[in-house]
Amino acid sequence: MVRCDVVMANDVSGPVAFRAMEKMGATKVFDPSKVVMVADHFMPAKDARSAELQKRLKEWSDAHGVTYYGQGRGGIEHTLLCEEGWVVPGSVIAGGDSHTCTYGALGAFGTGLGSTDIAACLAFGEFWQTVPGSIQVEFVGEKQPFVTGKDLILAVIGEVGVGGGTDMALEFVGEGAEALSIDERLAVANMAVEAGAESGLFPADETVAEYLQGRADQTWTAERSDADAHFARRLRIDLDSLPPLLALPHLPGNVVPVEEAAGTRIDQVYIGNCANGTMTDLRQTAEVLRGRTVHPDCRAIIVPATQRIYREAMREGLLDVFVEAGAMVSTPTCGACFGGHMGVVGPGERAITTTNRNFRGRMGSTEAQVHIANAWVAAAAAVAGEIVHPASVLEAVRP
Amino acid sequence: MIVEGRAVLIAGDNVDTDVMYPGAYLNIDDPEQMKPYLFEGYDSSLRDQLGGDTVVVVGENFGIGSSREHVSQAMKAWGVRCVLGKSFARIFHRNCINLGLPIAACPEAAAAAKPGSGIRIDTDTGRVEVDGERFQARPLHPFMLELVSSGGLVPWARRRAGGGV
């Protein structure tokens, strides 16, 4: 069994876990200071049923004395937990959400679990786990313009496939990994599960230490693989030659350079989610949209990941840029990323998104087509109304 | 334990949990109420084939994506007896074990199954029979086998809470 330093669930996984916990006969959580609940999936409630789930999440949190982030107080769970200092290097985080692997950005073993697993974690602070193998990914060279963390992880998934990381943890090393900001590391670690991996970790370094200063007061030690560690596979990705990438429908592993999909008409652009709703993404988006407008045949939805990011973007004037360009700014929510609400797509529509999944029906209709890309590419598509290399929009003379 | 039933096939590899149970219906936490949405993004007519003796047969890397337990919860609520596949994504595999829903990975057996095939699985030994033809699956790890055989993580945890483990 593995001990948890933090157990997290949301308005979807939490209530299912509470039922299981009740059936287990457990009446108390193992340690209320280590449990956190986040209402983010159907936030704000899309209907009476989701309002009921959020109500239950809050009541349960209050009854057990655990931290609860509700409407207007938090945001998308993974970005939020990092931001709020819940995650430190070397810690173990069990989350009732598959993208719990995002915490690998800070050198933590975050792993996604189902609700019954979470119920046992809430009750005992432990989950069963076989020791995963490791795949080491080395990023060499330097990122080119309009290439972000998103492209790095898409390159990895394109290489290993959507099942290649099963029973594995990914480790991201090399000069290209060390050069990434925390926001970009979040984007990389977030999609480790899209390769089937249990988690995807960056060894903690100065960048992490600096990020945690004033944010987390837990003591921590940086972990990295031993010098003589055995790897099931080693992968080397050359950033000098890596172009902006894109995942074609309907698998995150259908990765091609953006230019191969150029000209594809786009009905909706979605910029946000636990992978790419950070200030970095919003600034990139604003750089594209400033002084330009969203194409008349295209809709754009921009979702800052947390209330803090929302406010920072407001202060920087980014929200004004978005609204002026004709984009819609949403409050923090998982929203349409999982086809829940707040901008789902219809039959025959094509979307480009900075989210992490483009499965058939993921964002709404099973007859829609979803492409995954970074914020530069998504924002450029909003302006052009079709998939283009972002340079072609940014280098064009403003109208 | 021995599990017997009739095959209902879900064709294709890398089938994700979104098509098995679309996100729009995640605002449901009662397994009985999840039943009408199982397979909804894939082929809703498959639900009509579910009897009390169903073995769901799947391809490679089944159950990728979301950790939503709604897929295995709804399967269980429909009375699915077992899931047999070529291979599984990790969280889906865990969820089945935690719910006490037997799950077996055996590429040859999954490939041999046709709609309605008679399936017999011995979870202890990993022996699988498809219409009488014998195959050998990799048996589950002893701890996972213990969980499945005892009805999943809930009864296991009850014993632990009661001091029985």
Interface residues (C-beta under 8 A of the other chain):
Chain A: V12 S13 P15 V16 R19 A20 K23 M24 G25 A26 H41 F42 K46 D47 R49 S50 L53 G96 D97 S98 G112 L113 G114 S115 T116 D117 A119 A120 A123 F124 W128 T130 V162 G163 T166 D167 V193 E194 G196 E198 L251 G253 F338 G339 G340 H341 V344 R357 F359 R360 G361 R362 G364 T366
Chain B: N14 D16 D18 V19 P22 G23 A24 L26 N27 I28 D29 G41 E60 N61 I64 G65 S66 S67 R68 E69 H70 S72 Q73 S87 A89 R90 I91 R94 N95 N98 L99 H141 F143 M144 L147 G152 L153 V154 A157 R158 R160 A161 G162
